[in-house]
Amino acid sequence: MLATTGWTAVHRPEEAVSARRAALASWSAARIGGRPVPSADAPIRTVARFFSELDGPERDRLADSYPLVVGNLDGVPARTRFRANRRALGQAARTEAVRAQDVALTPADRDQAGRRLHRLESLADPARQILVFDPTGDGLVAEVFGDLDRARRVSVIVPGVDTDLLTFERSQRRYSAPVGMAESLYEAERAAAPNTRTAVIAWAGYVSPTGLGVDAATGRLAAQGAVRLAALASALPGDASVTLFCHSYGSVVCGVAAHGLPRRVTDVVVSGSPGMRVENAAQLNTSARVWAMRDSGDWIADVPHLELGGLGHGADPVSPEFGARRLSAAGAKSHTGYFEPGTGSLENFARIATGAYASAVCADGDDSCRRGISGPEED
């Protein structure tokens, strides 16, 4: 019955989970140059120190031999992770190619496998920089735009519900998906500050809620995502400052993560937010500046901004009482238009991301959102 209803296509528990478990088991016994590798749950500093002591061929050998571990291990150099994830994507693509032709599967299963194959082959393009790839379940993935190692400012896109491997990028409604959001922001940053070295990460590195059900109304998945987000921010190379751009349920993730973020996270910008699971910005307990915007036509405004018995996400971040710096979202057009090129919302994002705070356009048309900031930060 499960096969005929397509359950295997949706959940895919066997192959991806077993592949991940097998990879972790192999990694636990791995050695390089006579030395044991750090455990997969070792502190970021431990991992970073271990890989810094390896030469290039040794790093490549680990990436090629244990791609599902190395490609997702915070503390591993970005370029080594890119290499590992290309290999892991290739392996996953071969699995889906077999499934797509397997007559023992239902037509729905084969169609799902074909869609995943198309996405995996696209992500495996050598020109792409895939920082995270885990095929388990509906899949986790993150992609870098720009030179992460040389960037002085890094932006991280934290998306909302219905984000997974298949919805990571879209040809239609392009700027409602993480890849489109990141590409748009990266181009806007380069236009706003061509001499500033920036990078943008499209981060679908947590399990997001499906639809607007119970998971979307609670903080369970946000709490899990918050741990991953804080680890990502801590593991980024160099000493670049980091700005989080948190959309919809992604703002819940950022709210839960806020108290544990490293100080290098200087700004948290939320758009179309259902709440951040606090009653005001001070309760986020973060040194980062908190900015918020919402388009006048965004349906999220009609969602009750409260928390009761674990349901709901607390106060409205764009309300004056919340205490966030309120930005103009001019031109955003509803819930998914904040990253559309040519919008005031995207221009504001680029100004915050590049440190041009004095140029930010406030929601009230005055300078209220810029008060207390001395001026543009220098790189």
C-alpha positions as CSV (number, residue, x, y, z in Angstrom):
1,M,0.0,0.0,0.0
2,L,2.8,2.4,0.9
3,A,4.4,1.9,-2.6
4,T,1.2,2.5,-4.5
5,T,0.5,5.7,-2.6
6,G,3.9,7.2,-3.4
7,W,5.1,7.2,0.2
8,T,8.5,6.2,-0.8
9,A,8.9,9.1,-3.2
10,V,8.0,11.6,-0.6
11,H,9.9,10.3,2.4
12,R,12.7,8.3,0.8
13,P,13.9,6.9,4.2
14,E,16.0,4.0,3.2
15,E,18.7,5.1,0.7
16,A,19.6,8.5,1.9
17,V,19.5,7.7,5.6
18,S,21.5,4.5,5.1
19,A,24.0,6.4,2.9
20,R,24.5,9.0,5.6
21,R,24.8,6.5,8.4
22,A,27.3,4.4,6.4
23,A,29.3,7.6,5.7
24,L,29.4,8.5,9.4
25,A,30.4,4.9,10.3
26,S,33.2,4.9,7.8
27,W,34.4,8.4,8.9
28,S,34.6,7.3,12.6
29,A,37.3,4.8,11.6
30,A,39.1,6.9,9.1
31,R,42.8,8.0,9.3
32,I,44.9,10.2,7.2
33,G,48.7,10.3,7.4
34,G,48.5,7.9,10.3
35,R,46.2,10.2,12.3
36,P,42.6,9.7,13.2
37,V,40.2,12.2,11.8
38,P,38.1,14.3,14.3
39,S,34.6,13.0,15.1
40,A,31.7,14.3,13.0
41,D,30.4,16.2,16.1
42,A,33.7,17.6,17.1
43,P,33.9,21.4,17.9
44,I,34.4,23.7,14.9
45,R,37.8,24.8,16.2
46,T,39.0,21.2,16.4
47,V,37.9,20.4,12.9
48,A,39.4,23.6,11.5
49,R,42.7,23.0,13.3
50,F,42.9,19.4,12.0
51,F,42.3,20.4,8.3
52,S,44.7,23.4,8.6
53,E,47.4,20.9,9.3
54,L,46.7,18.8,6.2
55,D,48.2,19.5,2.7
56,G,46.0,19.9,-0.4
57,P,46.2,16.3,-1.6
58,E,45.3,15.0,1.9
59,R,42.2,17.3,2.0
60,D,41.2,16.2,-1.4
61,R,41.6,12.6,-0.5
62,L,39.2,13.0,2.5
63,A,36.7,14.9,0.4
64,D,36.7,12.2,-2.3
65,S,36.5,9.3,0.2
66,Y,34.0,10.7,2.6
67,P,32.0,13.3,0.7
68,L,28.7,13.1,2.7
69,V,30.7,13.9,5.9
70,V,33.3,16.3,4.7
71,G,30.8,18.3,2.6
72,N,28.7,19.1,5.7
73,L,31.4,19.4,8.4
74,D,31.6,22.9,9.9
75,G,35.3,23.9,10.2
76,V,36.4,22.3,6.9
77,P,37.7,24.8,4.4
78,A,35.1,26.0,2.0
79,R,36.8,24.8,-1.2
80,T,37.2,21.3,0.3
81,R,33.5,21.3,1.1
82,F,32.7,22.4,-2.5
83,R,34.8,19.4,-3.8
84,A,33.2,16.9,-1.4
85,N,29.7,18.1,-2.3
86,R,30.2,17.8,-6.0
87,R,31.2,14.2,-5.5
88,A,28.2,13.6,-3.2
89,L,25.8,15.2,-5.6
90,G,27.2,13.0,-8.4
91,Q,26.7,9.9,-6.3
92,A,23.1,10.9,-5.4
93,A,22.4,11.7,-9.1
94,R,23.4,8.2,-10.1
95,T,21.0,6.7,-7.5
96,E,18.1,8.8,-8.8
97,A,18.9,7.9,-12.4
98,V,18.4,4.3,-11.5
99,R,15.2,5.0,-9.6
100,A,13.9,7.1,-12.5
101,Q,14.0,4.0,-14.8
102,D,12.9,1.4,-12.2
103,V,9.7,-0.2,-13.4
104,A,9.1,-1.7,-10.0
105,L,8.4,1.8,-8.7
106,T,5.1,3.7,-9.3
107,P,5.0,6.3,-12.0
108,A,4.8,9.0,-9.2
109,D,8.0,7.6,-7.7
110,R,9.8,7.6,-11.0
111,D,8.6,11.1,-11.8
112,Q,9.9,12.3,-8.4
113,A,13.2,10.6,-9.0
114,G,13.5,12.3,-12.3
115,R,12.9,15.7,-10.8
116,R,15.5,15.1,-8.1
117,L,17.9,13.9,-10.8
118,H,17.5,17.1,-12.7
119,R,18.1,19.2,-9.6
120,L,21.1,17.2,-8.5
121,E,22.8,17.4,-11.9
122,S,22.3,21.2,-11.9
123,L,23.8,21.5,-8.5
124,A,26.8,19.3,-9.4
125,D,27.9,21.8,-12.1
126,P,31.6,22.5,-11.4
127,A,31.0,26.2,-11.6
128,R,28.6,26.1,-8.5
129,Q,29.9,26.4,-5.0
130,I,27.8,24.0,-2.8
131,L,28.6,24.5,0.8
132,V,26.0,22.0,2.2
133,F,24.5,18.9,0.7
134,D,22.6,16.1,2.6
135,P,20.2,14.0,0.6
136,T,18.4,12.7,3.7
137,G,14.7,13.2,3.6
138,D,13.7,16.1,1.3
139,G,17.3,17.2,1.3
140,L,19.4,20.1,2.7
141,V,21.5,22.3,0.5
142,A,23.4,25.7,0.6
143,E,25.2,27.5,-2.1
144,V,27.7,30.4,-2.1
145,F,27.8,33.3,-4.5
146,G,31.1,35.2,-4.6
147,D,34.5,34.4,-3.0
148,L,33.7,33.3,0.5
149,D,37.4,33.1,1.6
150,R,38.1,36.7,0.5
151,A,34.8,38.4,1.5
152,R,34.8,41.1,4.0
153,R,31.0,41.0,4.3
154,V,28.9,37.8,4.1
155,S,25.1,37.7,3.8
156,V,23.1,34.6,4.6
157,I,19.6,34.0,3.2
158,V,17.4,32.1,5.7
159,P,14.2,31.0,3.9
160,G,10.9,29.9,5.2
161,V,8.4,27.1,4.7
162,D,8.4,24.6,1.8
163,T,12.2,24.9,1.3
164,D,14.0,21.8,0.3
165,L,16.2,20.3,-2.4
166,L,13.5,20.6,-5.1
167,T,12.4,24.1,-4.2
168,F,15.9,25.4,-3.7
169,E,15.7,27.2,-7.1
170,R,12.8,27.9,-9.4
171,S,12.6,29.0,-13.0
172,Q,9.1,30.5,-12.4
173,R,8.8,32.9,-9.4
174,R,12.6,32.8,-9.4
175,Y,13.1,35.3,-6.6
176,S,10.8,33.4,-4.2
177,A,13.4,30.6,-3.9
178,P,16.8,30.7,-2.0
179,V,19.0,30.7,-5.1
180,G,17.1,33.5,-6.8
181,M,17.1,35.5,-3.6
182,A,20.8,35.1,-3.2
183,E,21.7,35.9,-6.8
184,S,19.5,39.0,-6.7
185,L,21.0,40.2,-3.4
186,Y,24.6,39.5,-4.6
187,E,24.1,41.6,-7.7
188,A,22.5,44.4,-5.7
189,E,25.4,44.4,-3.3
190,R,27.9,44.6,-6.1
191,A,26.0,47.5,-7.7
192,A,25.7,49.3,-4.3
193,A,29.3,48.8,-3.3
194,P,31.5,47.6,-6.1
195,N,34.7,48.0,-4.1
196,T,33.5,45.9,-1.2
197,R,34.3,42.2,-1.3
198,T,31.0,40.4,-0.5
199,A,29.6,36.9,-0.6
200,V,26.0,35.6,-0.3
201,I,24.9,32.2,0.9
202,A,21.6,30.7,-0.1
203,W,21.0,28.5,3.0
204,A,18.4,25.8,2.9
205,G,20.4,24.0,5.6
206,Y,17.5,23.2,8.0
207,V,14.3,21.1,7.7
208,S,11.6,23.7,7.1
209,P,7.9,23.2,7.7
210,T,5.8,21.9,4.9
211,G,2.8,24.2,4.2
212,L,1.1,26.2,6.9
213,G,0.3,23.4,9.4
214,V,1.3,22.7,13.0
215,D,5.1,22.8,12.3
216,A,4.8,26.3,10.8
217,A,2.9,27.5,13.9
218,T,5.4,26.1,16.4
219,G,9.1,26.5,17.1
220,R,10.2,22.9,17.0
221,L,11.8,23.0,13.5
222,A,13.1,26.5,14.2
223,A,15.0,25.3,17.3
224,Q,16.7,22.6,15.2
225,G,17.5,25.1,12.5
226,A,18.8,27.6,14.9
227,V,21.6,25.3,16.0
228,R,22.7,24.7,12.4
229,L,22.5,28.4,11.7
230,A,24.7,29.4,14.6
231,A,27.2,26.8,13.6
232,L,27.3,28.0,10.1
233,A,27.9,31.6,11.2
234,S,30.7,30.5,13.6
235,A,32.4,28.4,10.9
236,L,32.6,30.9,8.1
237,P,36.2,31.6,7.1
238,G,38.2,34.7,8.0
239,D,36.8,37.5,10.1
240,A,34.1,38.8,7.7
241,S,31.1,40.4,9.3
242,V,27.8,38.6,8.7
243,T,24.3,39.7,8.0
244,L,21.3,37.4,8.2
245,F,18.3,38.0,5.9
246,C,15.5,36.0,7.4
247,H,12.3,35.6,5.4
248,S,8.9,34.3,6.7
249,Y,9.5,31.2,8.9
250,G,13.2,31.9,8.5
251,S,12.7,34.8,10.8
252,V,11.5,32.4,13.5
253,V,14.8,30.4,13.0
254,C,16.8,33.6,13.3
255,G,14.9,34.7,16.4
256,V,15.5,31.4,18.2
257,A,19.2,31.5,17.1
258,A,19.8,35.1,18.0
259,H,21.2,34.6,21.6
260,G,23.7,32.0,20.4
261,L,25.0,33.9,17.3
262,P,28.7,34.9,17.3
263,R,29.5,38.6,17.6
264,R,30.5,38.7,13.9
265,V,26.8,38.7,13.1
266,T,26.3,42.4,13.0
267,D,22.8,42.6,11.6
268,V,19.6,40.5,11.5
269,V,17.1,41.6,8.9
270,V,13.6,40.0,8.9
271,S,11.0,40.4,6.2
272,G,7.4,39.0,6.1
273,S,7.9,37.7,9.6
274,P,5.2,35.8,11.6
275,G,7.3,36.7,14.8
276,M,10.6,35.8,16.3
277,R,9.3,34.0,19.4
278,V,9.9,37.0,21.7
279,E,7.9,40.0,22.7
280,N,10.5,42.6,21.8
281,A,13.9,42.9,20.2
282,A,15.7,43.2,23.6
283,Q,14.6,39.7,24.5
284,L,16.5,38.3,21.5
285,N,19.6,38.9,23.6
286,T,21.9,39.7,20.7
287,S,24.5,42.3,20.0
288,A,23.3,42.4,16.3
289,R,21.2,45.2,15.0
290,V,17.6,44.0,14.3
291,W,15.8,45.3,11.3
292,A,12.3,44.5,10.1
293,M,10.2,45.2,7.0
294,R,6.8,44.1,5.7
295,D,5.0,45.0,2.4
296,S,1.6,46.5,2.9
297,G,0.1,43.7,0.8
298,D,1.8,40.9,2.6
299,W,-0.8,38.4,3.9
300,I,1.5,37.6,6.9
301,A,0.1,40.7,8.5
302,D,-3.2,38.8,9.1
303,V,-1.5,36.0,11.0
304,P,-2.1,36.5,14.8
305,H,1.1,37.8,16.3
306,L,1.0,36.0,19.6
307,E,2.2,32.9,21.3
308,L,-0.2,30.6,23.3
309,G,0.6,27.1,24.5
310,G,3.5,26.8,22.1
311,L,1.5,27.9,19.1
312,G,2.3,31.2,17.4
313,H,5.6,33.1,17.3
314,G,5.1,36.2,19.5
315,A,5.0,39.9,18.8
316,D,5.0,41.5,15.3
317,P,8.6,42.6,14.5
318,V,7.4,45.6,12.5
319,S,5.2,47.0,15.3
320,P,6.8,50.1,17.0
321,E,6.6,48.4,20.4
322,F,8.8,45.5,19.2
323,G,11.8,47.8,18.9
324,A,13.3,46.7,15.6
325,R,14.7,49.2,13.1
326,R,11.8,49.4,10.6
327,L,12.8,49.5,7.0
328,S,10.8,50.5,3.9
329,A,9.7,47.5,1.7
330,A,8.5,49.7,-1.2
331,G,7.7,47.7,-4.3
332,A,8.0,44.3,-2.7
333,K,4.4,43.2,-3.7
334,S,3.1,40.7,-1.1
335,H,4.9,37.9,0.7
336,T,7.4,36.6,-1.8
337,G,8.6,39.8,-3.5
338,Y,11.2,41.2,-1.2
339,F,14.2,40.1,-3.3
340,E,12.8,41.2,-6.6
341,P,15.2,43.4,-8.5
342,G,14.3,47.1,-8.6
343,T,12.4,47.0,-5.3
344,G,13.1,49.3,-2.4
345,S,13.2,46.3,-0.2
346,L,16.2,44.8,-2.1
347,E,17.9,48.1,-2.2
348,N,17.6,48.3,1.6
349,F,19.0,44.8,1.9
350,A,22.0,45.7,-0.1
351,R,22.6,48.9,1.9
352,I,22.5,46.9,5.2
353,A,24.7,44.1,3.8
354,T,27.4,46.5,2.6
355,G,27.4,48.7,5.7
356,A,25.8,51.7,4.1
357,Y,23.5,52.2,7.1
358,A,23.1,56.0,6.5
359,S,21.5,55.3,3.2
360,A,18.8,52.9,4.5
361,V,15.3,54.1,3.8
362,C,13.1,53.8,6.9
363,A,9.5,52.6,6.9
364,D,8.2,55.9,8.3
365,G,10.0,58.1,5.8
366,D,12.2,59.7,8.5
367,D,15.5,58.7,10.0
368,S,14.2,56.7,12.9
369,C,15.7,53.4,11.7
370,R,19.1,54.9,11.3
371,R,19.4,56.6,14.8
372,G,22.3,55.5,16.9
373,I,24.4,54.4,13.9
374,S,27.3,56.7,13.3
375,G,27.6,56.1,9.6
376,P,28.8,53.6,7.0
377,E,31.2,51.1,8.4
378,E,34.6,50.9,6.7
379,D,36.0,47.6,5.4
